[in-house]
Amino acid sequence: MIHYGSVESSRRLQRVVTYLTHRGHRGATTREIMQQAGVVAVNTAVAEIRANGIGISCTYERTLDDGSRVYRYVLESHVGGAMAAQRLRGGRR
């Protein structure tokens, strides 16, 4: 069984949700999340946030000249963003 962090108690997950909420429909790339939220394993953090019931979409954006792929993460809808904000404030699911 895999144990996921709780958005309510994990500052790491809170930083990602807060940053994506701030970015709105623009979302953020993996690198932007790493730099602005201070999270190294972005895909792991996103999986944990999803396990907490907060939807995050991930779309392929492009491939860089060095072969690196760029992905963009967006909170799925204003409802998801509102739910995330409420949970960060200690509200119910």
Number of C-alpha atoms within 10 A of each C-alpha: 3 4 7 15 16 15 25 17 12 12 13 16 23 21 18 23 26 15 18 22 20 14 14 15 14 13 21 22 20 19 16 16 22 15 11 12 19 14 19 14 11 20 13 13 20 20 15 19 22 15 15 17 13 22 20 20 13 18 11 11 11 12 11 9 7 6 8 9 12 14 15 19 23 21 26 16 14 12 12 16 22 14 18 26 16 14 18 20 10 12 11 9 10
